[in-house]
Amino acid sequence: MANGVERLPTELQMFLASPLVMRAAHWHAQVEVNYIVRGWAHYKMSGHDVRFDAGDLALFWGGLPHWLDDASDDLIYGGGHLPLVHFFRLRLPQNVQSRLMQGATLVTKATDASDPLNFERWNEYARSGDTMKASMAVEELLLRIERVRFNPYDLLPGPAAVVSAVDGLDLHSSPIVVRICDFIADNFREEIDSSDIAQAADIHPKYAMNVFKKSTGMTLNDYVNLMRLSYAQALLMQDDANVLQVAMDSGFGSLSAFNKSFRKIAGMSPSDFRRDVRCRPSAAPIVRTNATAPMN
């Protein structure tokens, strides 16, 4: 598959593909970056629909279920799944990160002919197996996203549609969220609680919970659970997946807890999800493309 949900939630995942329309919504514990090289894509997001056209660059939080439900026959898109530990390093305008975590979608048409070439290179670097190249792909992608602030962009839905808007990150809270995400990424499969997380971030547990909730719209437990579910989703896509073993390997204490959490976000049991995945055709990856997006 080219959408990356079959890979680990702690890794930067890049793609350049001609995707298939999805049969149902999916999720993953990273922020998704989409750049439309050619054609158009229509998504059902959490609470709104959005269409991306050739040349559009978009960001949205993948932890909320989303669904590519329609697309042009010639669609090619590039992008990546960005773990929160990288996302909260971004220097974006105040409130943008918080709005995205609440379910808003950022879209900009301020792109140029260099973008399809860059996304192709970042995809190659991230998949090369070379640690330095993978690191450069991360750094260059982050810088490209940060450049969004210098040109017009839209946050969809508009401000009036966001009921629970929260204040943006300040200079002190952003590094704290990065430390929290870093610790959770390394330890989510273990038995950890807010005290463990706060101790690793060198702050009081109550402050850790407040900062994280304000920044992401999630509790610490919500995020740990989402990381476990995303990891489990990746394991379930493997041919030899055993549901009980997946539950244990993903950090769930029992099969019943795993089934309850998985059904809540996926709308189906892990067994049904595994069976559905095995019936899905794979999207076609694009190894190289000379297609370019129009300058906007």
TITOR-205618 format. One line per 2 residues: number of its first residue (from 1); for each residue x, y, z of N, C-alpha, C. Coordinates in pm, whole numbers, plus 32768, in hexadecimal, padded with zeros to 4 digits. Each point is the difference from the previous one (the first is absolute). Last residue first. Layout:
! residues N
NUM	X/Y/Z/X/Y/Z/X/Y/Z | ...
This chain:
! residues 296
296	807A/8B0F/7C77/7F8B/804B/802E/802C/8085/803C | 80A8/7E5A/7E90/8029/8067/805F/7F86/8053/8023
294	7FE5/7DF3/7F6E/8001/8088/7FCE/802C/8061/806B | 80B9/7E07/7FF9/7F85/8047/8022/8008/808C/7FC8
292	80EE/7E34/7F39/8014/8075/8053/7F7B/8043/8017 | 80F2/7E09/7F54/7F8C/8058/8008/801F/8074/805E
290	8112/7E7C/7F8C/8027/8082/7FCD/7F8C/8062/8006 | 809B/7E2F/812A/7F9C/8044/7FAE/8036/8085/7FD0
288	8078/7DF8/8104/802E/8081/7FCF/7F90/803C/7FAD | 7F93/7E98/810F/8090/7FFE/801A/803F/8083/7FD3
286	7E0C/7F80/80B4/8041/8040/7F8D/8095/8007/801D | 7E62/7EA0/80B8/8066/8064/801B/803B/8037/7F80
284	7E0D/7F2A/8067/8076/7FF4/7FAA/8065/806D/8021 | 7E8A/7EF3/8147/8012/8075/7FAC/8082/7FF2/7FB2
282	7EE3/7E4E/80A3/8067/8060/8026/8002/8076/7FA2 | 7E4C/7EC3/8093/806E/800B/7FA1/8063/8068/802F
280	7EC1/7EDC/8153/8014/807F/7FBD/806E/7FF6/7F97 | 7F6B/7EA9/813C/7FB1/8004/7F85/8019/807F/7FAF
278	80C3/7FAA/81AE/8034/7F99/7FA5/7FB5/7FFD/7F7B | 7F73/8123/8161/8081/802B/7FC9/8034/7F9C/7F9A
276	7E7A/7F99/80FA/7FE6/8066/7F9A/8081/802B/7FBB | 801D/7ED6/816C/7FC3/7FBD/7F8E/7FE7/8063/7F8D
274	809C/80AD/8197/8068/7FAC/7FC3/7FCB/7FBB/7F83 | 7ECE/80F3/8105/805D/805A/7FBC/806B/7FB0/7FB7
272	7ED5/7F17/8110/7FBD/802D/7F85/805C/805C/7FB1 | 809D/7F72/81A0/7FF6/7F8E/7FA5/7FBF/8027/7F7D
270	8018/8141/8162/8083/7FE6/7FC1/7FFC/7F8D/7F9D | 7E32/80FF/8045/805D/7FB6/8056/8087/7FF2/7FBB
268	7EC5/81AD/7F9E/7FFD/7F6F/7FE7/8065/7FBE/805C | 7FCE/81D9/7FE4/7F77/7FDA/7FE0/7FF2/7F6D/7FDF
266	8189/8123/808C/7FF6/7FC7/7F79/7F71/7FDE/7FD8 | 8079/80BC/81B5/8037/8058/7F99/7FEA/7FCB/7F73
264	7F59/7F0B/817A/7FD7/808B/8015/8032/805B/7F91 | 8083/7E34/801C/7F7A/8011/7FC6/7FD2/8092/800D
262	8199/7F88/80C8/800B/7FF8/7F6E/7F78/8019/7FBF | 801D/7FEA/81D9/8042/8078/7FCD/8002/8001/7F68
260	7F53/7E7D/80D3/7FAC/8074/801F/803B/8080/7FC5 | 80FB/7E6D/7FE2/7F8A/7FFC/7FAB/7FA8/807B/8014
258	8176/7FCE/811D/8028/801A/7F76/7F87/8005/7FA4 | 7FBC/7F7F/81BB/8020/808F/7FFB/8028/8029/7F72
256	7FB7/7E36/8050/7F81/804A/8007/8017/8096/7FF9 | 8173/7ED8/8013/7FC0/7FFD/7F7D/7F7E/8050/8001
254	818B/808D/8152/7FA6/7F8F/7FEB/7FC4/8008/7F75 | 8148/8137/809E/800A/7F9E/806C/7FA8/7F87/7FED
252	8102/8147/7E8C/7F7F/7FF0/8043/8009/7F8F/8066 | 8162/8090/7EC6/7FFC/8040/8082/7F7B/7FF9/8047
250	80B0/7F3B/7E53/7FE3/808E/7FF1/7FF1/8048/8085 | 8048/7E21/7FD1/8076/8045/7FCB/7FEB/8097/7FF7
248	7E95/7EE9/8086/806A/7FFE/8064/807A/8050/7FD2 | 7E98/7FCC/7ED1/7FD3/804B/8075/806F/800A/8068
246	8049/7EEF/7E87/8004/808E/7FDC/7FD9/8056/8078 | 7FD5/7E32/802C/808C/8027/8004/8011/8093/7FDE
244	7E50/7F49/7FDC/802A/8002/808C/8091/802E/800C | 7F51/7FC4/7E4B/7FC4/8072/8045/802C/8009/8092
242	8122/7F4F/7E61/7FA9/7FBF/8060/7FCA/806D/805D | 80FD/7FEF/7DF8/7FD2/8045/8078/7FA3/7FA9/8052
240	810F/7FCC/7E50/7FFD/7F9D/806D/7FCC/803B/8082 | 802B/8106/7E67/7FB8/7F85/7FDD/7FF1/7F9F/8074
238	8016/821C/803D/805E/7F96/7FDE/7FB5/7F7C/7FEF | 7F36/819A/8093/800D/7FFA/7F70/8063/7F96/7FD2
236	7FAE/8071/81CD/7F90/7FB4/7FCA/8007/7FF4/7F68 | 813E/810C/80F3/8016/7F70/8013/7F91/7FAC/7FC0
234	7FD6/81D8/7FFF/806F/7FD7/7FA9/8019/7F6A/800B | 7EC2/80BC/8120/7FCE/8003/7F76/806C/7FD1/7F9F
232	8075/803C/81C3/7FB3/7F85/7FEB/7FCB/7FF9/7F71 | 80D7/8189/8082/8062/7F94/7FF9/7FB9/7F7C/7FE4
230	7EF3/816D/804E/8042/8010/7F7F/8068/7F93/7FEB | 7F25/8013/81A0/7FA3/7FD6/7F97/8040/800B/7F76
228	80F3/809F/8173/7FF2/7F6E/8007/7FA6/7FCC/7F91 | 802B/81D0/802F/807E/7FC6/7FD0/7FF9/7F68/8002
226	7E97/80E6/80B7/8002/800E/7F6F/8080/7FC8/7FC5 | 7FD5/800D/81D5/7FA5/7F9D/7FC7/8000/8006/7F68
224	80F2/8145/80EA/8041/7F7E/8011/7FAB/7F93/7FC1 | 7F43/81A7/800A/806C/7FF8/7F9E/804B/7F7C/800B
222	7EA4/805F/8135/7FC9/7FF7/7F78/806F/7FEA/7F9A | 8079/8058/81BF/7FD0/7F77/7FED/7FC6/7FEB/7F75
220	8082/81B2/807E/8076/7FAB/7FF0/7FD6/7F6F/7FE7 | 7E9F/8161/7F65/8042/7FE4/807D/807C/7FAC/7FE4
218	7F3F/815D/7E8D/7FF8/7F78/8035/803A/7FFB/808D | 8003/8181/7EDB/7F73/7FDF/800E/7FEB/7F74/8036
216	81A8/8106/7FB2/7FD7/7F98/7FA2/7F6A/7FE3/8001 | 80E8/8152/8116/8049/8001/7F81/7FC5/7FA1/7F99
214	7F57/8025/81C4/7FF2/8082/7FBF/803B/7FFE/7F74 | 8039/7E84/810F/7F73/800E/7FDB/7FEA/8083/7FB3
212	81A9/7FB4/80B6/7FE7/7FA5/7F91/7F70/800C/7FCF | 8084/80F9/817B/8046/8030/7F89/7FDF/7FA8/7F88
210	7F54/7F7C/81A7/7FC2/807D/7FD0/8040/8031/7F7E | 80B5/7E83/80DD/7F7B/7FE2/7FCA/7FBF/807C/7FC5
208	819E/8032/80DC/8010/7FB1/7F86/7F79/7FE4/7FBF | 8005/80CD/81A3/8028/805E/7F98/8011/7FB7/7F7B
206	7FA4/7EFC/8177/7F8B/8051/7FDF/8020/8063/7F91 | 8167/7EF1/80AC/7F9C/7FB6/7FB2/7F86/8053/7FD8
204	81E0/80E9/8041/7F9A/7FC9/8058/7F96/7FB7/7FAC | 81F3/801D/7F38/7F98/805E/8029/7F9D/7FB9/805C
202	8179/7F4D/7EDD/8034/8052/806E/7F9D/806F/8026 | 7FE3/7E80/7EBE/8001/8088/7FCB/8030/8065/8068
200	7FD8/7E38/8075/805B/8001/7F8D/800B/808D/7FC6 | 7ECB/7FBA/815B/8089/7FF3/8034/8064/8006/7F8E
198	7E38/7FF8/7F93/8028/8081/8038/808F/7FFD/8035 | 7F41/7E6D/7F61/8012/805E/7F91/8032/8086/8034
196	7F8D/7EB5/813A/8077/7FD7/7FB5/8020/8066/7F92 | 7E71/803F/80ED/8074/801A/8056/8083/7FDC/7FBA
194	7E5C/7FA0/7F31/8022/808F/7FF9/8079/8022/8057 | 7FF8/7E0A/7F63/7F92/8059/8026/8031/8090/7FFE
192	807D/7DE0/7F37/8029/8085/8028/7F84/8052/8024 | 80B7/7DFE/7F5D/7F9E/8037/805E/8033/8087/8031
190	8093/7F57/7E11/8013/7FDA/808C/7F8D/8038/8055 | 8039/805F/7E2F/7FDF/7F71/800A/8013/7FCB/808E
188	806E/81C7/7F7C/7F6F/7FEC/8002/7FD8/7F6D/800B | 81C4/80FF/7FF4/7FD1/7FAD/806E/7F6C/7FDC/7FFD
186	8110/8124/7ECB/805F/7F98/8028/7FC4/7F98/805F | 7F04/817D/7F6A/8027/7FB4/7F88/805C/7F8B/8025
184	7F86/8135/814F/7F92/7FA5/7FE1/8022/7FAA/7F86 | 8132/8151/807C/7FFD/7F95/8065/7F93/7F9B/7FDF
182	801C/817A/7EEE/8078/7FB0/7FEE/7FFF/7F8A/8062 | 7EB1/814A/8021/7FEB/7FAA/7F8B/8076/7FA2/7FEB
180	8029/8143/8155/7F95/7FA1/8021/7FEC/7F9D/7F8E | 8127/8164/7FB9/803A/7F9E/805E/7F9A/7F95/8026
178	7F69/8163/7EF1/8061/7FAE/7FB6/803C/7F96/805B | 7EEC/8141/80C4/7FB0/7FA0/7FB2/805B/7FA5/7FB0
176	80CE/815C/80E5/7FCA/7F9E/805F/7FB0/7F96/7FB7 | 80A8/8176/7F10/8068/7F9C/801E/7FD0/7F96/8062
174	7EC6/815A/7F9E/801F/7FAF/7F8C/8071/7F9C/801B | 7F6B/8152/8143/7FB5/7F83/7FFD/8027/7FA7/7F8B
172	80C1/81B9/804A/8024/7FA4/806B/7FBA/7F78/7FF2 | 7FB6/8179/7ED7/808B/7FD3/7FF1/8029/7F9A/8069
170	7DFC/800D/7F84/8060/806B/8017/808C/7FC6/7FF9 | 7E0F/7F6A/7F11/8073/7FE2/8053/8053/807C/8018
168	7DF8/804B/7F9F/806F/7FBB/7FC2/8071/7FE6/8062 | 7DEC/8019/8085/8072/8057/7FE5/8071/7FAF/7FC5
166	7E11/7F55/7FA7/8058/8013/8073/8072/8059/7FD7 | 7DE2/7F63/7F5E/8083/8039/7FE0/8051/8016/807E
164	7E45/7F0A/7F89/8056/7FFE/8077/808A/8035/7FE1 | 7EA3/7FF5/7EB0/7FB9/801E/807B/805F/8011/8075
162	800C/804B/7DE1/8052/7FBF/8066/7FC9/8026/8088 | 7F54/80B5/7E6B/7FD9/7F73/8009/8050/7FB4/806A
160	804C/81CE/7F85/7F7D/7FF6/8040/7FD6/7F70/8015 | 819E/8072/7F17/8003/8013/8092/7F7A/7FED/8044
158	8038/7EFC/7E2F/8023/8086/802E/7FF7/800D/8097 | 8067/7E18/7F36/7F9D/8067/7FE8/802B/8085/803B
156	8161/7F9B/7F4F/7F76/7FD4/7FEA/7FD7/7F9C/806C | 817D/8194/7F76/7FE6/7F9A/8064/7F6D/7FDC/7FF7
154	8179/80EA/7E92/7F7D/7FF6/803F/8002/7F93/8069 | 8183/8167/7F07/7FD2/7F77/8017/7F76/8008/8042
152	81B0/814C/7F0A/7F75/7FE8/8027/7FE3/7F6B/8012 | 81F7/8095/805C/7FA4/800D/7F8E/7F71/7FE7/802F
150	8183/7FD4/811C/8022/8079/7FB4/7FA4/8019/7F89 | 7FF7/7E7B/8131/7FD8/8079/8047/8018/8080/7FB0
148	8089/7E41/7F72/7F72/801B/7FEA/7FD7/8086/803C | 81B1/7F26/8034/7FF4/806C/7F9E/7F6F/8024/7FE1
146	8079/7E8B/8117/800B/8081/8046/7FF2/8076/7FA1 | 800F/7E46/7F52/7F80/801A/8043/8004/8089/8046
144	818C/7F69/7F3B/7F9D/801F/7F98/7F79/8020/803F | 815B/7F72/811B/8019/8088/7FD0/7F9A/8026/7F95
142	7FF3/7E47/809F/7FD7/805E/8069/8013/8090/7FD3 | 809E/7EAC/7EE3/7F6D/8004/8001/7FCF/8062/806A
140	81CC/7FAF/7FEB/7FD4/804E/7F8D/7F68/800A/7FFA | 80C5/7EF6/8155/8020/808D/8013/7FCE/8056/7F8B
138	7FC8/7E25/7FE8/7FB2/803C/806D/8018/8096/8008 | 8107/7F0E/7ED4/7F76/8005/7FD0/7FA6/8041/8069
136	81BC/7FA7/8073/7FF6/8075/7FAA/7F73/800E/7FC7 | 8062/7E83/80FF/8001/8076/8055/7FF2/8080/7FAE
134	802F/7E6A/7F1A/7F7D/8004/8042/7FF5/807B/8059 | 819F/7FAA/7F35/7F9E/802B/7F9D/7F75/800C/8040
132	8156/7F53/810C/8017/808E/7FE5/7F9B/8035/7F9A | 7FFC/7E2F/8067/7FD4/8051/8071/8010/8096/7FE6
130	7FA0/7E73/7E9A/8072/8051/802A/7FD0/8061/806D | 7EDF/7EDD/7F09/8049/7FB3/8064/807B/8048/8033
128	7E99/808E/7EB9/8083/7FD2/7FD0/8046/7FA2/8060 | 7E4D/810A/8007/7FF8/7F70/7FE7/8088/7FC2/7FDC
126	7FC4/81D7/8053/7FC4/7FC0/8074/7FFE/7F69/7FF2 | 809E/810B/7E94/805B/8006/8073/7FC8/7FB2/8077
124	7EF1/8031/7E7D/8072/7FA8/7FE4/805F/7FFC/8078 | 7E96/8129/8019/7FCE/7F77/8002/8073/7F9D/7FEA
122	805D/81C7/7FD4/7FEC/7FDC/808D/7FCD/7F71/800E | 802D/80B2/7E49/8083/7FE9/803F/7FF1/7FD6/8092
120	7E7A/8078/7F13/8039/7F86/7FC7/8084/7FDF/8043 | 7F34/8192/806F/7FB9/7F90/803D/8031/7F7B/7FC9
118	80B6/818C/7F43/8028/7FEE/808B/7FBA/7F89/8040 | 7F87/807D/7E4B/8088/7FCA/8000/802F/7FE5/808F
116	7E5F/80D6/7FBE/7FFA/7F72/7FDA/8089/7FBE/7FFF | 7FF4/81D8/806B/7FC2/7FA8/8063/7FF5/7F6F/7FD3
114	80A6/8188/7EFD/8063/7FB6/804E/7FC0/7F99/805D | 7F09/813D/7EE8/8031/7F8C/7FB7/8069/7FB0/804D
112	7EA4/811E/8125/8040/801A/7F7F/803C/7F80/7FC7 | 7E74/80ED/8182/8068/7F9E/7FE2/803C/801F/7F78
110	7E6F/80AA/813D/807E/8046/7FE8/8071/7F9B/7FF0 | 7E2C/7FB7/807A/8019/7FF3/7F71/8083/8044/7FDA
108	7F2D/7F11/81E0/8039/8074/7FBC/8015/7FDF/7F6C | 7EF6/7F47/81EC/8015/7FF2/7F70/803D/8082/7FCB
106	7F74/7ED6/81E8/8046/8071/7FC5/8018/7FE4/7F6C | 7E85/7F4F/817E/8058/7FDC/7F90/8040/807E/7FC9
104	7F17/7F55/81FE/8004/805A/7F8E/8060/7FCA/7F95 | 7FA9/7F3C/81BE/7FBB/7FCC/7F8C/7FFA/805D/7F89
102	80E9/801B/81BE/7F6F/7FFA/801A/7FB1/7FD0/7F87 | 81D8/804A/7FEF/7FE8/7F90/805A/7F6D/7FF1/8023
100	8088/8170/7EF9/8011/7F84/7FB5/7FE2/7F87/8059 | 8003/81A8/80CA/7F8C/7FF1/7FA8/8007/7F7D/7FB1
98	8172/807A/810D/7F8C/7FDB/8053/7F85/7FE9/7FAA | 8185/809A/7F2A/8011/7F77/802F/7F88/7FD1/8052
96	8000/81C2/7F6D/7FF5/7FA3/7F90/800C/7F6F/8030 | 802B/8195/811E/7F7F/7FBE/7FF4/7FF9/7F99/7F8E
94	8182/816B/7FE1/7FB7/7FDF/8079/7F76/7FC6/7FDD | 817B/7FC5/7E8E/7FBA/806E/8044/7FB2/7FCE/8079
92	81A6/7EDE/7F86/7F8B/802C/7FB5/7FBB/8071/804A | 81BC/7EBD/800E/7FE9/808D/8022/7F90/8034/7FA5
90	8083/7DF0/80B3/7FE6/8061/7F95/7FE9/808C/8038 | 803D/7E5C/80F7/807A/804F/7FEA/7FE8/8070/7F9C
88	7EB9/7EB5/806C/8006/806B/8063/8087/8047/8004 | 7FB2/7E90/7ED2/7F9B/8067/7FE6/800B/8074/8062
86	810C/7E74/802E/8030/805D/7F9A/7F9F/8073/7FEC | 7F88/7EB4/812D/8080/8031/8033/8042/805E/7F9C
84	7E6E/7F16/7F94/7FED/807C/804C/8083/8036/8037 | 7FFC/7EE0/7E34/7FE9/7FE9/808F/7FF8/8084/804D
82	7F89/7FB7/7DF4/8061/8044/8056/7FE1/7FE5/8092 | 7FB3/7F47/7DEC/7FC0/7FF6/8082/8068/802C/8066
80	7FDD/808C/7DDA/803A/7FB4/806D/7FA4/7FFB/8078 | 8022/8065/7DB5/7FEF/8034/8086/803F/7FA8/8067
78	7F26/8034/7DD7/8075/7FE5/8052/7FE6/8034/808B | 7EC6/7F5C/7E32/801E/805A/806F/807E/7FD1/8048
76	7EAF/7FCD/7E25/8081/7FDE/803B/8015/8060/8073 | 7E4B/7F6C/7E9D/8037/8037/807C/808A/7FC6/801F
74	7EAC/7FC6/7E84/808F/801A/7FED/8044/8033/807F | 7E28/7F99/7FE2/8044/7F87/7FD1/8097/8014/7FF5
72	7EE3/811A/816A/8009/7FF8/7F6E/804F/7F84/7FD9 | 7EE2/8004/81CB/807C/8037/7FC8/7FFA/7FF6/7F68
70	7EF8/7F95/8210/7FF2/8017/7F70/8081/8040/7FCE | 7FCB/7F7A/81C9/7F89/7FBE/7FCC/7FE9/8018/7F6B
68	8162/8003/81B5/800C/8027/7F73/7F8F/7FBA/7FB4 | 8021/8070/8218/7FD8/7FA3/7F98/8011/8040/7F78
66	8063/800B/8251/7FF2/804B/7F82/7FF8/7F9B/7F8E | 800E/8034/8253/7FE2/7FB2/7F87/7FEB/805A/7F86
64	8149/8097/8184/7F6F/7FFE/7FEE/7FE1/7FB4/7F7F | 81BD/8040/806D/7FC9/7FB6/8070/7F69/7FFF/8003
62	812E/80F0/7EC9/7FD3/7F7C/7FD8/7FC5/7FAD/8070 | 802C/8220/7F84/8021/7FA1/8069/7FC4/7F78/7FDE
60	80A2/8177/7E8B/7F91/7FE2/805A/802C/7F94/8062 | 80A5/8161/7E3C/8023/7FBC/807B/7F81/7FE3/804E
58	80AD/808D/7DD9/7FA1/7FFA/806E/803C/7FB6/8077 | 8042/80F7/7DEE/804C/7FC4/806E/7FA7/8005/807B
56	7FB1/8024/7DC0/7FDC/801B/808B/805E/7FB6/8060 | 8003/7FD8/7E17/804A/8072/8034/7FE0/8023/8090
54	7E95/7EF9/7EF2/808D/8001/7FD8/8043/8081/8030 | 7E5A/7F8F/8120/801A/8001/7F71/8096/8006/7FE4
52	7E87/7F67/819F/8085/8033/7FE1/8016/7FF3/7F6A | 7E3D/8014/8163/803B/7FD0/7F83/8087/8045/7FEE
50	7E98/7F81/81B7/805E/805A/7FBE/8034/7FBF/7F81 | 7E77/7FEB/81C5/8036/7FC7/7F85/805F/8065/7FC1
48	7F5F/7FAC/8224/7FF8/804F/7F84/8039/7FB0/7F8B | 7FDA/7F52/81C9/7FAC/8076/800A/7FFA/8057/7F84
46	8177/7EB3/8023/7FAD/7FFF/8077/7FB2/8083/8008 | 8081/7F62/7E19/804B/8012/807B/7FA0/7FF5/8077
44	8019/7F65/7DE6/7FA3/8017/806D/8053/8005/8080 | 80B2/806B/7DF8/8004/7FBD/8082/7F84/8020/8051
42	80DA/8005/7DE1/7F97/802D/8059/8003/7FAC/8080 | 815C/8099/7E45/7FDA/7F9E/8066/7F95/803E/8059
40	810C/803D/7DED/7FBF/8036/8077/7FD8/7F8E/805D | 818C/8068/7E57/7F78/7FD6/8019/7FC3/8043/8079
38	820C/7FDE/7FFD/7FAB/8001/7F8A/7F74/7FD0/8026 | 814B/8065/814C/8054/8010/7F8A/7FAA/800F/7F83
36	7FAA/805E/8218/7FC2/7FC7/7F8A/8054/8020/7F85 | 8063/7FBA/8222/801A/805C/7F92/7FCA/7FBE/7F81
34	7FD3/7FC7/8242/7FDC/7FD9/7F78/802A/806D/7F9F | 804E/7F3E/821F/8020/8069/7F9F/7FDD/7FCA/7F76
32	7F73/7F80/8223/8014/7FDC/7F74/801A/807C/7FAB | 8052/7F5D/821C/7FC7/8068/7FAB/801E/7FDB/7F70
30	7FD2/7E79/8174/805C/8066/7FCB/7FAE/806C/7FB9 | 7F76/7E38/80B9/8029/805D/806A/806A/8062/7FD0
28	7E54/7F0F/7EEE/808A/7FE2/8025/8030/806E/805D | 7E24/7F1F/7EDD/8041/8061/8058/8090/7FD5/8014
26	7E21/7FB3/7EA4/806E/7FC8/804E/803C/8070/8055 | 7E17/7F73/7ECA/805C/805E/8040/8072/7FB4/8044
24	7F1F/7F17/7E5A/7FD0/8030/8081/8068/8061/8037 | 8034/7F45/7E54/7F7E/7FC2/8019/7FC3/8030/8083
22	815E/8116/7EAB/7FF7/7FA9/8075/7F73/7FC8/800F | 811C/8092/7E36/7F98/8030/8059/7FF0/7F9B/8072
20	81DC/8014/7F1C/7F79/7FCF/7FE4/7F9F/8041/8061 | 81EE/80D0/7F4C/7FB4/7FB5/8064/7F78/7FD2/7FCD
18	81FA/8078/7F58/7F7E/8012/7FC0/7F9E/7FB0/8055 | 81E9/80DC/80B0/7FAD/7F92/7FD1/7F89/8030/7FB0
16	81B0/8055/8165/7FE6/803E/7F7E/7FB5/7F96/7FB2 | 80AC/8061/822C/7FC4/7FB6/7F92/7FF7/8056/7F84
14	80E1/7FBF/822A/7FEC/804E/7F86/7FBF/7FA8/7F96 | 8049/8016/8234/7FDD/7FAA/7F90/7FE2/8058/7F88
12	80F8/7FFE/820C/7FD6/8052/7F90/7FE7/7FA3/7F8A | 7FCF/7F31/81ED/805A/801F/7F92/7FC3/8066/7F9F
10	7F2D/7F28/8186/806C/8054/8031/805D/8030/7F91 | 7E82/7EC9/7FD2/7FD3/808A/8016/806D/805E/8031
8	8033/7E44/7EAC/7FFD/8022/808E/7FDF/8094/8015 | 7F3A/7EFA/7E51/8085/8010/8039/7FF6/8039/808D
6	7E93/7FB8/7EC7/8034/7F7C/8022/808A/8009/803F | 7F06/8177/7F54/7FCA/7FD5/8080/8031/7F75/8029
4	8067/8109/7E5D/805A/8000/8071/7FC7/7FCD/8082 | 7F6E/8033/7E14/7FD6/8068/805C/804C/7FFD/8084
2	8019/7ED4/7E72/8050/8079/7FF5/7FDC/8067/8068 | 8004/7DC1/7FDB/7FAC/8077/8000/8057/807C/8000
